[in-house]
Amino acid sequence: MNPVERVWLYLRERFLLLRLFPDLDAIIDGCCQAWNQLTTEAGRIASLTDYPYLRSVRTS
């Protein structure tokens, strides 16, 4: 799984699971709230996206 997929999986499982949204605006608001909650969890994004093989990748 690629790192961003792990973030999305966490958001769905933790904040968005079993919710019904009446319209597109509610979906966007729900996703924004989930993201904002995720960003308050110190170190969570790093723990979700930390793969040993990515540490060895160098950019030019």
N, C-alpha and C positions, 0 to 999 in steps of 0.2 A: 504494500500500500504506500502511496506517495504521501509525504508529510501533510499536505493540505487536505487530503482525504481523511486523515486521522483527526484533524481539527473539525472538519464537517461532521464526521461520525460522532465525535464527542458532543458537539452542539446539538445534534439531533437526539442523541440518547439522553443527554442531561437536561435539556431545556425545551425541546420541541416535540418530544414523543407524545403521541396520543392527544394532540391538540387539533381542533378544527378551527380554521380561519374563515371568516365570512367573505372576505374579499382580498384582492391583491395588496391593498394598503395594510391590512392586518397581518398578512404574511411578512411584508417588509418590516413592519414594526416589531413583530415577534422575533425575526432574525436579528434585527438591530439590538433588541433587548438581550437576546442570548449572547451576541458578540460582546456587548458591554459588560455583561456578567462574567464572561470568560476572561476579559482583560483585567478584571479585578482580582483574579486568582493568581497570585504571585508565582511565577515559574511554570504555570500550566502550559502555556504555548510552547515553551522550550522543551518541556518534558514530552509533549505530544509530537514534536517535530525533530527530536534529536535521534539521529541515526548515525552509527559509527562511520558508515561509508560516506556520509555527507561531510563529515569533519575533514576527510582527506581530499576533498575536491578543492582545487585552487582555481581562482578566476584570474584571467590575464589582465 
